[in-house]
Amino acid sequence: MKKSIVVVDDHILIANALSSIISNFEEFEVLYVCENGLEFKDKITQNPIPDIVLLDISMPIMDGFETANWLKKDYPNTLIMALSMQDDEQSLIKMIKNGAKGYMLKNAHPKELEEALHKILKNGQYFQEWATSKVLSTLHNNNSHSNEIKISDREKEFLKYTVTEMTYKEIAEKMFCSPRTVENYRDSLFEKLELKTRVGLAVYAIKNGYEE
């Protein structure tokens, strides 16, 4: 049995190109293509549920963030692979928060796409090399180990804000403290959790229920 894919992307040429590429993969098939999340919501109720959704982030009417969040709640067994032209950390954080298990840039080689589809099915996740150092080690953290780490209430509050789009200065204002104090929270958590980036902190916050 081939694994089923749905492509959701408002750029029709890209969507059709992806569909054509995937049709050449021996173990995968594309069920259909949609231009936005709203069209996808309509089609998924009338067709077989896909194993994987390749989901563009920037779309009109219903974008990738909203669509991913809806999928996470209504079809939790469907794997979401986010597609983007940009390797920005905020989009990465937000898509993971909304349920994405993978993140790919659209300039990826077809062989990498095929490999990514296999890996997201086998491992439950796939992130390209640029995102791996920021995300993968955090996703692999053992929850029992996480429970042993002592995190203060203020650090938990700070973790909650790392998932948002606020800057560190804006977080400081929200927490009624100085930017330097926020930097101290950040550096302390980097050391405790053995992380190096805000993306890592955000993923940890999402995994452990510290998000808003």
N, C-alpha and C positions, 0 to 999 in steps of 0.2 A: 504493500500500500504506500502510495506516495504521500508525503506530508503536504498539507495545503497551505497556500500563502494568499494573502490579500494585500494589494498595494494601494495605499491611500496617499495621493500626491496631486496637488492642483496643477502641476506642470505636466500636461498630458504627454509631451514628448518623452520626458523622463520616466513617467509612469509606464508608458508603453514599452520603452526601452528596457526597463527593469523586468517587465512581464516577459518580454522576448528572451532576455538573458536567462531568466529562471526556467523558462520552458525547455532550455537545453540541459538543465541539471537533471540527472537521472532519477533522483529521489524526491524531487519537488515538483509541484504544479501550482499555477496561479488560478484561483477560483474566479476572481474578477478584480477590476480596478475601479477606484473611486476618486473623485476630485476633492472631496473634503469629508470631515467627520460626520456631518449631517447625512450625507448620501450613504456613508458607510453604515450608520445607525439603522437606516432604512433597509439596506440590502442584507445585513447580517441576520435580520429576523426572517428573511425569506429564502435563505440559502444555508448550506452546511456551515457550521462554525469552523473558522480556520485555525490551524495550529499556530501560525505566526502571522502577525500584521506588521508590514513594513510601513512605518508611519512618518510622513513628513511633519516637520514641526510648524513651519510657517505656511498657513493656509487660511483663506477667507472663510467666512460663515462659522466654521467650527474648527479651530486649529488643533495641532497635535497634542498640546498640553491638556486641553479639555477632553479631547477624544480618548487619550490615554487614561485619564482619571475615570471616565465613564466605563471604559473597558475593564479597568481594574475592579470596579464594583460589580458590573453586570456579567462579565465573562472572564473571571479570574484565571482560568486555565489557558487562556490564549496568551501567548508570549508576544510582547511588544518590542520591536526593534525600531528605535528612533532613527530617522534620517535627517541630516542637516548639511548645509553648506559651510557652517561655521563650527569651529572647535572651542566655543566659549563655555566657561565653567558654569555660568548661571543656567544656561539651557540644559546642560548635563545634569545639574542638581535637580532642577525642576522636573525633568522627565523621569529621573529615578524616583523622585518623591511621588510622581503620579503613576508609577507602576511599570515604567520601562525596564526591561531586563537586558537591553543592549543599546548601543549607540554607534552609528556608522556615519562617516562623511560620504557625501554623494560622489566624490571622486575616487572611491575605492575601485580596485580592479575586480572584474567578474569572478576571478578565482578566490579572492578574499571574501566576496559576498557568499559564494557557495560554502566556503569554510566557516563563515560566520553563522550561516543557517544551521550547519551541522552542530557547531559548538553550542549555540543557544538551546538547541534541543537536548543535547547530551548533558551540558553543565547547568542549564537554566539561566545562562547569562553569556553575553559577549560584548567586550569593549575593545576598541582599537588600541594600538600601542600608545598613542598620545594620551589616552584616558586611563590606561591601565595603572600607572603609578599613582594616579589620583583616586581611583575607585576600587580596583580589584582587590587589593590587600584589605581594604576596609570591609568589602562584602564578604570576604573569607574569614573575618574575625570570628572567633568562637564566642557565642553568647555567654557561656559559663565563665569564660575569662573576663568578659565585659562586666559581669555581675560582681566580680571581685575588685574592680577598680572603684576607688572612692572618689565620687564627684560631688562637689558642693552644690547647694541649691542655686547659688549665683552662676556657677559654671553650667548647670542644667538650663538655667534661663538663657544664658549666652548661646548654648547649643541650639536652643529653639529658634533663635534668630539667625543662625548660620544658614538655615534652610530657606530663608527669605532672600529678597533681592537687595536688602539694606546694606549699605556700606558699614565698615567698622565704626565710623564716626556717627552714623545714624543709630547703630546699635547702642553706642555709648549714651546717646541722648535718650533713647528708649529706656535704658537701664538706670538713668539718672546718675551716671558716673563719668569719669574722664576717659578719653580715647586710650590713654596709657593703661588704665585699669582693664579696659577691654582687651588690650594687647596682652596683658598679664594672664587673663583668663585663657586667651587663645594659646599662648606659649605653654601654660601649665597643662592644658588638654593635649597639645601636641606631644608633650613629654609622657603624660600618663597613658595615652592611647597609642603611642608610637606612630603618629601621623605627621605629615608634613604640609598638607594643604587644607584650605577651607572646604574643598570638595570632600575630602576625607572626613572632616568633622560633620559636614552636612549628612553624608551617607550614614555615619555612625548615629547621628541624631534620629534619622528616619528609621533605622533598624531597631533602635531602642526606645522609640516612642516619645522622644523629646521634642518633636515638631509640634507646631501650633495646630 
